[in-house]
Amino acid sequence: MNTTQTELDHTIELYQQHVMTTYGRARVEFERGEGAYLWDSEGRRYLDFLVGIGVNGVGHCHPAVVEAIQKQAARLIHTSNLYYIAQQAEVAEILCRQAGMDKVFLCNSGTEANEAAIKICRKRGRAMRPDKTVLIVAEGSFHGRSYGALSLTAQEKYQTPFAPLVPDVRIVPWNDPQALWDAVDDRACGIFLEPIQGEMGVRPASVEFLQSARQAADEHAALLVFDEIQTGCGRTGDYFAYQGYGVIPDIISIAKAMGGGVPIGACAARGEAAEILQPGDHGTTYGGGPLACSAAAAALRVIENEDLPGNARRMGATFREGLEALRSKFGHLEVRGRGLMLAMVLAKPVAKDVAGLALEDGLIINAIGADVLRFLPPLIITQEHVTEALQKLNCALESVA
Ligand SMILES: Cc1ncc(COP(=O)(O)O)c(C=O)c1O
């Protein structure tokens, strides 16, 4: 056993003693990252096609993000939302411009972005009539783990142990425009949908489903909220996935890639929805602070200036083509997703084995459920990265064939 192994064993021992076991963890500790690669504590290199579950869209330690954090950390780390914060204003301007929204509320995570969206829907609804409090969500959704967001996460395994949840949530079947239309009435204050359900195994919404949601929201004076926490900031080949669908929401929740690796989230709204929250309605001590916003402004500028949505579209097309070839070679079922948010549905429940073999071979991918492999590479990848990932995936799939 070498020194680094001993250090990792010590870390694992401390975890066992002192860290709540909310995650099953692979036996790896990453020490360094650059672009599309990570290095572990033994110096082994990994091609990262998961990037912190869709967070490091601009790649690991992008120089512009690192410089912004370093400079800001040396000047001012935190004040509070009782004062103006120039970096927050800059992030808000970029997000509104790219998202086609008017105003944002900045917070610290995707979950918090959804909490703000829920409060906007409920406050607006109750002002119209006291029982206009119903939130419509889709089966298989994932919106976060706090009580509001969890109540919108229509998956039994997440909800059942924590019941009772927030009331007045109606669940509709995924991609069933008629069922959605039928479920919405005048008591609905908000409809929450992911344009592509990420945690459910990368299931894209149909255009008809999102259109039905828009029409139902208009018909019953509800707000349409798209959770773009995983799909946003270029990942699907558009800056926001809704732009590829041509269905415009009233509110978007954003997080993950917007911070370049630093925790930050945003609830962006347009029109009337942007004016609902007033002083005292909602808040956050840390949200929109100078450090996180410096990182986010840098990451968002990189996404714009380097046209990462365009790269996601181009590299997504070639990666998808390669995945299709592997799918048909090994008799797997389906490749789905958009841009660089892709998944392969396997014919056997071996996704965990494939991800484990890939990890041993220096490729990080994600098993989501028993039979789905999810790929969320950084948006800066080149053809060489795609080729390397496909070669390693081929080996892993061969081993379980
Ligand atoms: C679509 C979606 N919504 C919400 C969340 C929760 O975001 P966070 O973990 O930043 O709170 C996630 C996280 O995976 C997500 O994918």
Ligand as a Chemical Component Dictionary entry (heavy atoms), coordinates in Angstrom:
data_LIG
# 
_chem_comp.id                   LIG 
_chem_comp.type                 NON-POLYMER 
_chem_comp.pdbx_formal_charge   0 
_chem_comp.three_letter_code    LIG 
# 
loop_
_chem_comp_atom.comp_id 
_chem_comp_atom.atom_id 
_chem_comp_atom.alt_atom_id 
_chem_comp_atom.type_symbol 
_chem_comp_atom.charge 
_chem_comp_atom.model_Cartn_x 
_chem_comp_atom.model_Cartn_y 
_chem_comp_atom.model_Cartn_z 
_chem_comp_atom.pdbx_ordinal 
LIG C1 C1 C 0 -33.505 19.570 -12.929 1  
LIG C2 C2 C 0 -32.934 19.791 -11.559 2  
LIG N1 N1 N 0 -33.592 20.574 -10.693 3  
LIG C3 C3 C 0 -33.116 20.817 -9.457  4  
LIG C4 C4 C 0 -31.939 20.257 -9.021  5  
LIG C5 C5 C 0 -31.428 20.547 -7.640  6  
LIG O1 O1 O 0 -30.329 21.400 -7.721  7  
LIG P1 P1 P 0 -29.301 21.538 -6.505  8  
LIG O2 O2 O 0 -28.730 20.191 -6.259  9  
LIG O3 O3 O 0 -28.300 22.560 -6.984  10 
LIG O4 O4 O 0 -30.059 22.047 -5.346  11 
LIG C6 C6 C 0 -31.231 19.424 -9.893  12 
LIG C7 C7 C 0 -29.994 18.754 -9.434  13 
LIG O5 O5 O 0 -29.563 17.761 -9.962  14 
LIG C8 C8 C 0 -31.733 19.188 -11.187 15 
LIG O6 O6 O 0 -31.096 18.400 -12.055 16 
# 
loop_
_chem_comp_bond.comp_id 
_chem_comp_bond.atom_id_1 
_chem_comp_bond.atom_id_2 
_chem_comp_bond.value_order 
_chem_comp_bond.pdbx_ordinal 
LIG C1 C2 SING 1  
LIG C2 N1 SING 2  
LIG C2 C8 DOUB 3  
LIG N1 C3 DOUB 4  
LIG C3 C4 SING 5  
LIG C4 C5 SING 6  
LIG C4 C6 DOUB 7  
LIG C5 O1 SING 8  
LIG O1 P1 SING 9  
LIG P1 O2 DOUB 10 
LIG P1 O3 SING 11 
LIG P1 O4 SING 12 
LIG C6 C7 SING 13 
LIG C6 C8 SING 14 
LIG C7 O5 DOUB 15 
LIG C8 O6 SING 16 
# 
